[in-house]
C-alpha cells in the first residue's frame, strides 16, 4: 500500500509548486522469486539426482530433502576435499545451489583450471544461481565444485561451510 500524504520534504526548494514537490510517482514493482523455491530453469536443467554417483567424491549427503530443491533433492557437503563433477556440452553453465548463513566457500574448476572461488554466504537463505560461466565454446566441458570446508562469515553463531549442489542449467 502506498499512501499519499500531501506533505512535502522539508528540503524541497522554497516556492516549489505543490504538484511538483508533493507528487508521489509509482513506476513499477520488482518482485524477486521466493527464497524458498529454486530459480527458473535457463536452458536444460540437470538435477543433482540425475548426476552419476561416481561424480560425487568425498563425503556428500545426496537426496537431501530439507528444502524444496529443484527436482525434489539436493546434495550437501561441508567436508574439505569433497568434489562434485558434471560434464556437459554447451556454451553456458549455471550451478543452482544455496546461499545462506550456514553455507561456505567452494572452488569451481572449469575444464581442469580454477575458474572461480565462490563464497556462498548470505545473511538470508536463498536458492539461486551461485556460479555461472557464459560465452564458452560450443563443446564438451567439465565443471567441478570443490568444497573447501570453510566459510567466510565471522559470526560464530552462523558460521557454516555447507556447499549445496541442487542442479545445473546448460
N, C-alpha and C positions, 0 to 999 in steps of 0.2 A: 504494500500500500504506500502510495506517495501522497502526502498531504501538502497542499499549497497554503502557506500561512499568510501571504500578502505582505510579509515583512521583508526588509532588505538587510543585507550585511552592513554593519557599521563602517566597513572600509570602502563601501561603494562611493564613487565620486559624488560630491555635492551637486545638486541641480540635475541629477540623472532622472530621466522620465520614468515613472513607475512601471511602464510596460517594458522598459529596458533593464531596470535594476531589480525588479521583483519577479521577473519571469522564471519559471521552472520549466526546463526542457527535458523531455524524456525521448531519447532517440531509439534505444534498443536495450534488451537484456541479454546478456550472455549466460547460458546455462551450461555448466560443466557436467560431465557424466557422473553418475553416482559413484562414490568412492567404494561402494560395496559390490560393484559389478565390473567385469573386465572391459577394457576399451573395445570399440567396434573393430571388426576384422578389416585389415587392409591387405588386399591380395588373397593368398591362400593361407589358411591357418592350419598349423600342425600342432596338435595338442601334445602335452607332456606325455600322456598315456600312450600315444602312438609312436613315441621315440623308443628304439630298441633298448632293452635293459642294459646291454653292454656299453651303451653310450653314456651311462652314468657310472663314474668310477669314484671310489671312496664311499663315505657314508652319506646316503641320501634317504629321506623319508619320501617314498613315492606313494601316490594315491592319497595325499593329504586332502581332507575334506573340511578343514576348519573354516573355510570361506567359500563363497560362491565362485570358484575358479571357472575360467573358460573351459568348457568341456567337462566340468564336474570335479576334476582333481588337479593337484599341482605337486611339484617335487620341491622339498625344502632341505637345506643343509647349512650347518654352521661350522662344519669341520674343515680346518685348514687342509688344502690339497684336494678336496672333493672337486670333481670336474664333470660338467655336462657337455657333450659334444653332439652337434647336429650338422649334417651335410645336406646341402640344398643346391638347386640350380635356379638362378635368377639374378636380378640386378639390385635387389634390396633385401634386407633382413631387419626385422624388428623383434626384440626379445620382450615378451609380455611377462611381467613379474609383479613384485610388491615393493612399494616404498613405505617406510613407517619407522616408528621409534625402535622396533626390535630387529631392524634389518641392518646389514653391514656392507662391506666393500667386496667387490669382485673384480677380477681382471678378465677382460674379454680379448680373446685371440681370434684373429680372422686369417684364415689360410696359413696358420702357423706363426704369425707375427703378432706381438702385443699391439692391439688396436686402441684399447682404452682401459682406464681404471674407473670403475663406476661405483660411486658412493650412493647406496640406495636409502640412506637415512632421510626421514622426513618426520616432522613433528606429528603429522596426521597420517593414518594408513590410507593408501590409495593403490588400487590395482591399475597398472599403467604400463606404457612402453618405458622400459628402463634403459634400453640401448637401441640405437638404430644405425645402420650403415646403408647409405644410398649411393647411387652412381657407380655400382660395381659392374665389372664386365659381365656380360650375359654368359655365364659359365658355371661350372660346379664350384662351390665354395664350402668351407667348413668353419663354423663358429664354435668356439669353446669358451665356456664360462668357468672360471677358476675361482673357487671360494677361498678367500684369504683368512677366514676365521676371525676377522677383526671388524670393528665398527668405528665410526668417527665421532659419535655423539659423546660429549664429555660428561653428561649427566649419568652417574652410575645407576640411577633408578630406571633409566630407559635404554641403557646401553645394550646393543644387540649385534649379532653378527650373521643372522639368518639371510640366506640368499634363496630366492624362490624362482623356479622355472615353471611358468604356467603354460606358455605356448610360444610359438614363433610364427610371425607373419612373413611370408615370402612374396 
